[in-house]
């Protein structure tokens, strides 16, 4: 198995905006499918993991049409943000793609007013899922931004 992880810098030095991308390449398609199903099942633990927040909304897993792959995403909305007003919270888009022997997990989070629509998360995930990248594409040859355990 080979795993590549990349973390992305926040937007405009906002510490609440975060993004990450992980691609795991498995020995065979069956193992990749099992890993995809386990990652998809983790959605069911989100409400318990976020129990410290007053509001938690775990949206359903929404399939995304892909060519030659299977994928989907869901949005977590929880809050209020620490030190923020009661109508502010966190938006956390989680996406998964199964492509052959690889599983890609994408995450994008930011804080905003909870009156913001899901459109921002949806737009981000659909861009990420258009073509599942390989681990090499995630790294883009810059190992200082990647973790490559062997």
Secondary structure, DSSP 8 states (H G I E B T S, - for coil): -EEEEEEE--STT-TT-EEEEEEEE-SSHHHHHHHHHHHHHGGGGHHHHTTTSSEEEE---EEE--SSSEEEEEEEEEE--TTS-TTEEEEEEEEEEEETTEEEEEEEEEEEETTS-THHHHHHHHHHHSS---HHHHHTT-GGGEE---
